[in-house]
């Protein structure tokens, strides 16, 4: 058996060394790097774009091109995450936490170098795990049913939800709210329309791309606009020494890379979890296991970059396991890859582990070579990329905002995507400003549909017997322990029952409590209608909504009654909090509330202006107009850089998205008046 596997691996490597196949692999890598840099686009669009080019190729070439692209989006998405605090893809959300603070300190080169090294090692480690374990994992995967997947999903949410700063209940509330919002649309079990507001757009639910970009990308851009400065305040960045130091950081933390790479491969092997989850799970693991994480994570600790980057590059290899072994896509990108299997007459399952074993190993080699090429290309240009952090915000923001809007619009290519982007941008900034954790929200949103499906299947097929399954018991016990730990820590920080009773005072209300009230009102509005729905449609909303309501009410009462206790203990110097806040932290202490409110309103005015311009003149013409207006009114930039950036951005967007991707742009009034212009469609 071992001899046949080694022979198949050697044969696959020899076939892949064909110059044409290597060229196709390199082309896929270049496309993957580009798509990783552009916020919100990701590898899924690249898979769809490359699919037609695989029809006339042999399986080795087809998989080399597709996996070459998919394997490196998790490498280049680090660039916007570190430099702009805008995740290039969902798998780079956690990288923002420490990567961007490092860039602000002038350590962009170090952060990028550590990320590339970690991504390279993580990708290679993931490929190695896939090569060694794919025949072994088949019997193990057959023992994972819906109860185990449900318990594992609950464990993943609980692990991230508890890392929520001084108020651990907020993480659970955010996760519950995310799950509830993920259930919007037509219920897959009964067809019941849930919370669609009589709009066709919500029938299929809220798309994840505008939600993620609104919740994470635009609030960080808002902070950049509010601060009105370059990303890095130190203009003297020693990129070369920083890159060397970044490599040393990664190599010194090799055991952390190995652990997080294993997490990435394992999460990737579980169908449906994917890149939107793995970076936060790895980041949470690092925060719980790395020495001194409580004081340094979230403030520019290089280990906070290493952990998620090593995990999100290992996920591609992991997601191939269920795709190859069972024909169950481990992610949306793998679903497209499954179509390539069928195109070339390949049947996932035992055949891929026996007579087509060389093709399977060619996929592993493709992932390994792609990671080497991707990391090498990124290393070659890190010096120039790190210097972008010195650019003024008026030069950076127009282009990034444009890509965020385009990335959001790729979700369903509906006006609703743009409205969703703005609404969640407002929610995201408020949550960040009031120190509500956003990672548990997005984790709940991503896993919500899976949790509801697993819950329905488990309840109808297994009854109460699923609680006795060993793997379920293990994950549920771990979840309970994870949730109880910060609750007890918070209780002890208050002085226990004795301290609370001795310092009990009148409730203190604060304007920040309004977000609690809003969340409670929203949960009630979603919870009550569920009583009239069929069991299949109501079981998820009633359970999740009920638990979330309890947490929200308890959290609000705890906040308004314990505020007096916290104040008195802080005044006496008895309360020293080093709790983890798993989100980007920002301070506006240097400006007045009036100035802050004005700058926030100005930023969101520009976002609304972008929408108005799209409706008036179309997406393509909006780009030069918005770029010129923003750069002139916000920074009084010289006309030459304004003209250069406006024209350059417009040409780039037109060539890539209109000519190559054939995006159907939203309608406009100008398009109605001048229908002959294809890039300005009518309303």
C-alpha positions in Angstrom: 0.0 0.0 0.0 2.8 2.4 1.0 4.7 1.6 -2.2 1.7 2.3 -4.4 1.1 5.6 -2.7 4.7 6.7 -3.1 4.6 5.6 -6.8 1.4 7.6 -7.3 2.9 10.6 -5.6 6.1 10.4 -7.8 4.0 9.9 -11.0 1.9 13.0 -10.1 4.9 15.1 -9.5 6.5 14.1 -12.8 3.3 14.9 -14.7 2.9 18.2 -13.0 6.5 19.3 -13.9 5.4 19.6 -17.6 6.1 23.2 -18.6 2.6 23.9 -19.8 1.1 22.6 -16.6 3.5 24.7 -14.5 2.5 27.7 -16.6 -1.2 27.1 -15.9 -0.4 26.6 -12.2 1.5 29.9 -12.1 -1.4 31.7 -13.9 -3.8 30.4 -11.3 -1.4 31.6 -8.6 -1.3 35.1 -10.1 -5.0 35.3 -10.3 -5.4 34.0 -6.8 -3.0 36.7 -5.4 -4.9 39.4 -7.2 -8.3 38.2 -6.0 -7.0 37.9 -2.5 -5.9 41.6 -2.4 -9.2 42.8 -3.7 -11.6 43.0 -0.7 -14.7 40.8 -0.9 -14.0 39.0 -4.2 -12.1 36.0 -3.0 -11.4 32.7 -4.6 -15.0 31.8 -5.3 -15.2 34.3 -8.2 -11.9 33.1 -9.5 -13.0 29.5 -9.5 -16.1 30.5 -11.5 -14.0 32.5 -13.9 -11.5 29.7 -14.5 -14.0 26.9 -14.8 -14.6 27.4 -18.6 -10.9 27.1 -19.2 -10.8 23.6 -17.8 -13.1 22.0 -20.3 -10.3 21.3 -22.9 -7.6 20.5 -20.4 -6.6 17.2 -18.9 -7.5 16.7 -15.2 -3.9 17.4 -14.0 -3.8 20.8 -15.8 -7.4 21.7 -14.7 -6.8 21.0 -11.0 -3.3 22.6 -11.1 -4.9 25.9 -12.4 -7.9 25.9 -10.0 -6.0 24.8 -6.9 -3.1 27.1 -7.7 -5.6 30.0 -7.5 -7.5 28.7 -4.5 -4.4 28.0 -2.4 -2.9 31.5 -2.4 -5.9 33.8 -1.8 -5.2 33.2 1.9 -1.6 34.6 1.3 -2.3 37.8 -0.5 -5.4 38.7 1.5 -2.9 39.6 4.3 -1.9 42.7 2.4 -5.1 44.8 2.7 -5.7 43.3 6.2 -2.4 44.6 7.5 -2.1 47.8 5.6 -5.8 48.9 5.4 -7.5 46.9 8.2 -9.7 45.6 5.4 -9.7 41.8 5.1 -9.1 40.8 1.5 -11.2 37.7 2.2 -13.2 36.2 5.1 -10.1 34.2 6.1 -8.1 37.4 6.9 -10.5 38.9 9.4 -8.5 37.9 12.5 -5.2 39.0 10.9 -6.5 42.6 11.1 -6.5 42.4 14.9 -2.7 42.5 15.3 -1.5 43.1 11.8 -3.0 46.5 11.4 -1.7 47.8 14.8 1.8 46.7 13.7 1.4 48.6 10.5 0.4 51.7 12.5 3.6 51.3 14.5 5.7 51.2 11.3 6.1 47.4 11.4 4.2 46.6 8.2 7.1 44.8 6.7 7.6 42.6 9.8 3.9 41.8 9.9 3.7 40.9 6.2 6.9 38.8 6.3 5.7 36.9 9.4 2.3 36.3 7.6 3.9 35.1 4.4 6.2 32.7 6.2 3.4 31.4 8.3 1.2 31.0 5.3 3.9 29.1 3.4 4.6 26.7 6.3 0.8 26.4 7.0 0.1 25.6 3.3 2.9 23.1 3.1 1.9 21.5 6.4 -1.7 21.2 5.3 -0.7 19.6 2.0 1.5 17.1 4.0 -1.4 16.3 6.3 -3.6 15.7 3.3 -1.0 13.4 1.7 -0.6 11.3 4.8 -4.1 11.1 6.2 -6.5 11.1 3.2 -6.7 7.2 3.1 -7.0 7.1 6.9 -9.7 9.8 7.4 -12.3 7.9 5.3 -13.5 5.6 8.1 -13.4 8.4 10.6 -15.5 10.8 8.6 -18.2 8.1 8.2 -18.8 8.3 12.0 -19.5 12.0 11.9 -23.3 12.5 11.7 -25.5 15.6 12.2 -25.3 15.4 16.0 -21.5 15.6 16.0 -21.5 18.4 13.4 -24.0 20.3 15.5 -21.9 19.9 18.7 -18.8 20.9 16.8 -20.5 24.0 15.5 -21.7 25.0 19.0 -18.1 24.4 20.3 -16.7 26.7 17.6 -19.1 29.5 18.4 -18.6 29.2 22.2 -14.8 29.3 21.8 -15.0 32.7 20.0 -18.0 34.1 21.8 -16.3 34.0 25.2 -13.4 36.1 24.1 -15.5 39.3 24.5 -13.7 41.6 26.8 -15.1 42.8 30.2 -18.6 41.5 29.4 -18.5 37.9 28.3 -22.3 37.7 27.8 -22.0 40.2 24.9 -20.1 37.6 22.9 -22.9 35.1 23.3 -25.6 37.7 22.5 -23.7 38.7 19.3 -23.3 35.1 18.3 -27.1 34.5 18.9 -28.0 37.6 16.9 -25.8 36.5 14.0 -27.5 33.0 14.0 -30.9 34.7 14.0 -30.1 36.9 11.1 -28.7 34.0 9.1 -32.2 32.4 9.3 -33.8 35.2 7.3 -35.3 34.0 4.1 -37.1 30.9 2.9 -36.8 28.0 5.4 -35.2 25.0 3.6 -37.3 22.5 5.6 -40.8 23.9 5.1 -40.5 26.8 2.6 -41.8 29.3 5.2 -40.8 32.9 4.5 -39.1 34.2 7.6 -38.6 38.0 8.2 -38.4 38.8 4.5 -40.2 42.2 4.9 -42.1 41.4 1.7 -38.9 41.8 -0.4 -37.7 39.3 -3.0 -34.1 40.1 -2.1 -34.4 38.5 1.3 -36.0 35.3 0.1 -32.6 33.7 -0.2 -31.4 35.3 3.0 -28.7 37.9 3.7 -25.6 37.2 1.6 -22.4 36.8 3.6 -20.1 39.1 1.5 -21.8 42.5 2.1 -22.4 41.5 5.8 -18.7 40.7 6.3 -17.5 43.8 4.4 -20.0 46.1 6.2 -19.2 44.7 9.6 -15.4 44.6 9.4 -14.1 46.5 6.4 -16.0 49.8 6.4 -15.7 50.5 10.2 -11.9 50.2 9.9 -12.0 52.6 6.9 -14.2 54.9 9.0 -11.6 55.0 11.7 -8.9 55.9 9.2 -11.1 58.7 7.9 -11.9 59.9 11.4 -8.3 59.9 12.5 -7.3 61.7 9.2 -3.8 60.3 9.0 -1.7 57.7 7.2 -2.0 54.1 8.3 1.5 54.2 9.8 2.4 57.3 11.8 6.1 56.6 11.6 7.5 57.6 8.2 10.7 55.7 8.7 10.0 52.1 8.0 13.0 49.8 7.8 11.3 47.2 5.6 14.3 45.0 5.0 15.1 44.4 8.7 11.5 44.1 9.4 11.1 41.3 6.9 14.0 39.4 8.3 12.5 39.9 11.8 9.2 38.7 10.6 10.7 35.5 9.2 12.5 35.0 12.6 9.2 35.5 14.4 7.5 32.8 12.4 10.3 30.3 12.8 10.6 31.0 16.5 6.9 30.2 16.9 7.0 27.1 14.8 5.0 25.1 17.3 2.2 27.6 17.1 2.2 27.4 13.3 2.1 23.6 13.5 -0.9 23.6 15.9 -2.8 26.3 14.0 -2.1 24.6 10.6 -3.5 21.4 12.1 -6.6 23.4 13.2 -6.9 24.8 9.7 -6.7 21.4 8.0 -9.2 19.9 10.5 -11.7 22.7 10.1 -11.4 22.6 6.4 -12.2 18.9 6.4 -15.6 19.6 8.1 -18.1 20.4 5.3 -19.5 23.9 5.6 -17.2 25.5 8.2 -14.6 27.0 5.8 -12.4 30.1 5.8 -14.9 32.4 7.5 -14.4 30.4 10.7 -11.0 29.0 10.8 -9.0 32.2 11.4 -11.0 33.1 14.5 -10.7 29.6 15.9 -7.0 29.6 15.4 -6.8 33.1 16.8 -8.8 32.1 19.8 -6.6 29.1 20.3 -3.5 31.3 20.3 -5.1 33.7 22.8 -5.8 30.9 25.2 -2.4 29.1 24.9 0.2 31.8 24.2 1.9 33.3 27.2 1.0 36.9 27.9 -1.8 37.0 25.2 -4.1 38.8 27.6 -1.9 41.9 27.6 -0.6 42.0 24.1 -3.1 40.4 21.6 -5.1 43.0 19.7 -2.4 45.6 20.2 0.1 44.5 17.6 1.4 41.1 18.8 3.1 39.3 15.8 1.8 35.9 17.2 -1.7 37.3 16.5 -0.7 37.4 12.8 1.1 34.1 12.7 -1.8 32.0 14.2 -4.6 32.9 11.7 -2.3 33.1 8.7 -0.9 29.6 9.2 -4.5 28.2 9.6 -6.2 29.8 6.7 -3.6 28.5 4.2 -4.0 25.0 5.5 -7.7 25.0 5.0 -7.6 24.4 1.2 -5.9 21.0 1.7 -8.3 20.2 4.5 -11.4 21.0 2.5 -10.2 18.6 -0.2 -10.7 15.6 2.1 -14.5 15.4 2.1 -14.6 16.5 -1.5 -12.3 13.8 -2.8 -13.3 11.0 -0.3 -17.1 11.5 -0.2 -18.1 14.0 -2.9 -19.2 16.4 -0.2 -17.7 19.8 -0.8 -15.8 21.2 2.1 -16.5 24.8 1.0 -18.2 26.7 -1.8 -15.0 26.7 -3.8 -14.8 23.0 -3.5 -18.3 22.7 -4.8 -17.1 24.3 -8.1 -14.1 21.9 -8.0 -16.6 19.0 -7.7 -18.1 20.2 -11.0 -14.6 19.8 -12.6 -14.6 16.2 -11.3 -17.8 15.5 -13.2 -16.6 17.3 -16.3 -13.6 15.0 -16.6 -15.5 11.9 -15.7 -14.0 11.4 -12.3 -16.2 10.1 -9.4 -15.2 11.2 -5.9 -14.9 8.3 -3.5 -12.9 5.1 -3.4 -11.7 5.5 -7.1 -9.9 8.7 -6.1 -8.0 6.7 -3.5 -7.2 3.7 -5.7 -7.0 3.8 -9.5 -7.0 7.7 -9.7 -4.6 8.1 -6.8 -2.1 9.9 -9.0 -4.6 12.6 -9.8 -5.3 13.0 -6.1 -1.7 13.5 -5.3 -1.3 16.0 -8.2 -3.8 18.1 -6.3 -1.6 17.9 -3.2 1.5 18.8 -5.2 -0.4 21.7 -6.8 -1.3 23.1 -3.4 2.3 22.8 -2.2 3.9 24.4 -5.3 1.3 27.2 -5.3 2.1 28.1 -1.7 5.8 28.3 -2.5 5.1 30.5 -5.6 2.6 32.7 -3.8 4.8 33.3 -0.8 7.8 34.0 -3.1 5.9 36.6 -5.2 4.6 38.3 -2.0 8.1 38.4 -0.5 9.5 39.9 -3.6 7.1 42.9 -3.4 6.7 43.3 0.3 9.0 46.3 0.5 6.9 48.3 -1.9 3.6 47.1 -0.4 4.7 48.0 3.1 5.3 51.6 2.0 1.7 51.9 1.0 1.1 52.4 4.8 2.7 55.9 4.5 0.1 57.2 2.0 -2.4 59.8 3.1 -5.9 58.5 3.8 -7.3 60.7 1.1 -5.2 58.7 -1.5 -6.1 55.3 0.0 -9.8 55.5 0.8 -11.4 56.2 -2.6 -9.9 53.1 -4.2 -10.5 50.8 -1.3 -14.1 52.0 -0.8 -14.6 51.3 -4.6 -13.4 47.8 -4.3 -15.5 47.2 -1.1 -18.6 48.3 -3.0 -17.8 46.1 -6.0 -16.9 43.2 -3.8 -20.2 43.6 -1.9 -22.2 43.9 -5.2 -20.8 40.5 -6.4 -22.9 38.7 -3.8 -26.2 38.6 -5.7 -25.7 41.6 -8.0 -28.7 43.3 -6.5 -29.2 46.8 -5.1 -30.0 45.0 -1.8 -26.3 44.1 -1.5 -25.3 47.8 -1.4 -28.1 48.6 1.2 -27.0 45.7 3.3 -23.4 46.9 3.1 -24.3 50.3 4.5 -26.6 49.0 7.2 -24.0 46.6 8.6 -21.3 49.2 8.3 -23.3 51.4 10.7 -23.9 48.4 13.0 -20.3 47.4 12.8 -18.9 50.8 13.7 -21.3 51.2 16.6 -20.4 47.7 17.9 -16.7 48.5 17.6 -17.1 51.9 19.3 -19.1 50.4 22.2 -16.7 47.4 22.5 -19.2 44.8 21.4 -17.3 41.9 19.8 -18.0 41.5 16.1 -16.2 38.1 15.5 -18.9 36.1 17.4 -21.6 37.8 15.3 -20.1 36.9 12.0 -19.2 33.4 13.2 -22.9 32.9 14.2 -24.0 34.3 10.9 -21.8 32.0 8.9 -22.7 28.9 10.9 -26.3 29.7 11.5 -27.7 27.9 8.5 -25.6 24.8 9.2 -26.6 24.8 12.9 -30.3 25.0 12.1 -30.1 22.2 9.5 -28.1 20.0 11.9 -30.5 20.8 14.7 -33.6 19.9 12.6 -32.0 16.6 11.4 -30.8 15.7 14.8 -34.1 16.4 16.6 -36.2 14.5 14.0 -33.9 11.5 13.5 -32.2 11.0 16.9 -34.7 12.5 19.4 -33.0 12.9 22.8 -30.6 10.0 22.2 -28.0 12.2 20.4 -26.9 13.6 23.8 -25.4 10.2 24.7 -23.1 10.0 21.7 -19.5 10.2 22.9 -18.2 12.9 20.5 -21.3 15.0 21.2 -20.8 14.8 24.9 -17.1 15.8 24.6 -17.8 18.9 22.5 -20.8 20.0 24.6 -18.9 19.7 27.9 -16.0 21.7 26.4 -18.5 24.3 25.2 -20.1 24.6 28.7 -16.7 24.9 30.3 -15.6 27.6 27.9 -18.7 29.6 28.5 -18.6 29.3 32.3 -15.0 30.2 32.7 -15.3 34.0 31.8 -18.6 34.2 33.7 -16.9 33.0 36.9 -13.9 35.3 36.2 -16.3 38.3 35.9 -18.1 37.2 39.1 -14.9 37.0 41.0 -13.7 40.4 39.7 -16.9 41.9 41.2 -15.9 40.5 44.6 -18.3 37.6 44.5 -21.7 37.7 46.2 -20.1 39.5 49.2 -18.6 42.2 47.1 -21.8 42.7 45.0 -24.1 42.9 48.1 -21.7 45.3 49.9 -21.4 47.7 46.9 -25.0 47.3 45.5 -26.3 50.7 44.5 -28.9 52.4 42.3 -28.9 51.5 38.6 -26.8 53.7 36.4 -27.9 54.2 32.8 -25.6 55.2 30.0 -26.2 56.0 26.3 -24.3 52.8 25.4 -27.1 50.8 27.0 -29.3 51.8 24.0 -27.5 49.1 21.9 -28.6 46.5 24.4 -32.2 47.9 24.2 -32.0 47.8 20.4 -30.7 44.2 20.3 -33.4 43.1 22.8 -36.1 44.8 20.7 -34.8 43.2 17.5 -34.7 39.7 19.1 -38.3 40.1 20.4 -39.5 41.3 17.0 -37.9 38.1 15.4 -38.8 35.8 18.2 -42.6 36.4 18.5 -43.6 35.7 14.8 -41.9 32.3 15.0 -44.7 30.9 17.2 -47.0 30.9 14.2 -44.6 28.9 11.9 -44.5 25.1 11.4 -42.1 23.2 13.6 -39.4 22.8 11.0 -39.3 26.6 10.5 -39.8 27.6 14.1 -37.5 25.3 16.1 -34.3 27.2 15.3 -35.6 30.7 15.8 -37.4 29.8 19.0 -34.5 28.1 20.6 -31.7 30.5 19.5 -33.9 33.5 20.0 -35.1 32.5 23.4 -31.6 31.8 24.7 -30.2 35.0 23.2 -33.0 37.0 24.8 -32.2 35.6 28.2 -28.5 36.5 27.7 -29.4 40.0 26.5 -31.7 40.8 29.4 -29.2 39.4 32.0 -26.4 41.3 30.3 -28.3 44.6 30.4 -29.3 44.2 34.0 -25.7 43.2 34.9 -24.4 46.3 33.2 -26.7 48.9 34.7 -26.5 47.5 38.2 -22.8 46.5 38.3 -21.7 49.9 36.9 -21.8 51.3 40.4 -19.8 48.4 41.8 -17.1 48.7 39.0 -16.8 52.4 39.5 -16.3 52.1 43.3 -13.8 49.2 43.0 -11.8 51.1 40.3 -11.7 54.2 42.6 -10.3 52.0 45.4 -7.8 50.4 43.0 -9.2 46.9 43.7 -10.2 46.1 40.1 -7.4 45.3 37.6 -8.8 44.0 34.4 -6.7 42.3 31.8 -9.5 40.7 30.0 -9.3 39.9 26.3 -11.3 41.9 23.8 -11.3 40.0 20.6 -11.8 42.9 18.3 -9.9 46.0 17.0 -9.6 48.6 19.6 -9.5 52.3 18.9 -9.4 55.5 21.0 -10.9 58.9 20.2 -9.9 60.5 23.4 -8.0 63.2 21.6 -11.1 64.7 20.0 -14.4 66.0 21.4 -17.7 64.2 21.0 -18.9 66.9 18.6 -15.9 66.6 16.4 -16.1 62.8 16.5 -19.8 62.9 15.5 -19.1 65.3 12.7 -16.4 63.1 11.2 -18.4 59.9 11.5 -21.3 61.6 9.8 -19.0 62.8 7.0 -17.6 59.4 6.3 -21.1 57.8 6.1 -22.2 60.7 4.0 -19.6 59.8 1.4 -20.9 56.2 1.4 -24.4 57.3 0.8 -23.0 59.7 -1.9 -21.5 56.7 -3.6 -24.9 55.0 -3.8 -26.6 58.1 -5.1 -24.0 58.5 -7.8 -24.5 54.9 -8.9 -28.2 55.4 -9.1 -27.6 58.6 -11.1 -24.8 57.9 -13.6 -23.9 54.2 -13.1 -21.1 52.3 -11.4 -18.4 53.0 -13.9 -18.8 56.8 -14.1 -19.2 56.9 -10.3 -15.6 55.8 -9.8 -13.8 58.9 -11.3 -16.5 61.3 -9.9 -16.3 59.9 -6.4 -12.5 59.7 -6.4 -12.1 63.3 -7.5 -14.7 64.6 -5.1 -13.2 62.8 -2.1 -9.6 63.6 -2.8 -10.4 67.3 -3.4 -12.8 68.0 -0.6 -11.1 65.9 2.0 -7.4 66.4 1.3 -7.2 69.2 -1.3 -5.0 66.9 -3.3 -3.2 68.2 -6.4 -5.1 67.8 -9.7 -2.4 65.4 -11.1 -2.7 62.6 -8.5 -6.5 63.1 -8.6 -6.7 62.7 -12.4 -4.2 59.8 -12.4 -6.0 57.9 -9.7 -9.5 58.6 -11.1 -8.5 57.5 -14.6 -6.4 54.5 -13.5 -9.1 53.2 -11.1 -11.8 53.5 -13.8 -9.7 51.7 -16.5 -8.8 48.9 -14.1 -12.4 48.3 -13.0 -13.7 48.5 -16.5 -11.2 46.0 -17.9 -11.4 43.5 -15.0 -15.0 43.6 -14.0 -16.8 44.7 -17.1 -14.7 43.3 -20.0 -13.4 40.1 -18.3 -16.0 39.2 -15.6 -18.9 40.7 -17.5 -20.5 42.2 -14.4 -24.1 43.3 -14.9 -23.9 46.7 -13.2 -26.9 48.2 -11.3 -29.2 50.4 -13.2 -29.0 54.2 -13.3 -31.0 57.2 -14.5 -28.4 58.1 -17.0 -28.6 54.6 -18.5 -32.3 55.1 -18.9 -31.7 58.4 -20.8 -28.7 57.0 -22.9 -29.5 53.2 -23.3 -26.8 52.9 -26.0 -24.1 53.0 -23.3 -23.7 49.4 -22.2 -21.8 50.2 -19.0 -24.6 52.6 -17.9 -27.6 50.2 -17.7 -31.0 51.7 -17.3 -33.0 51.4 -14.1 
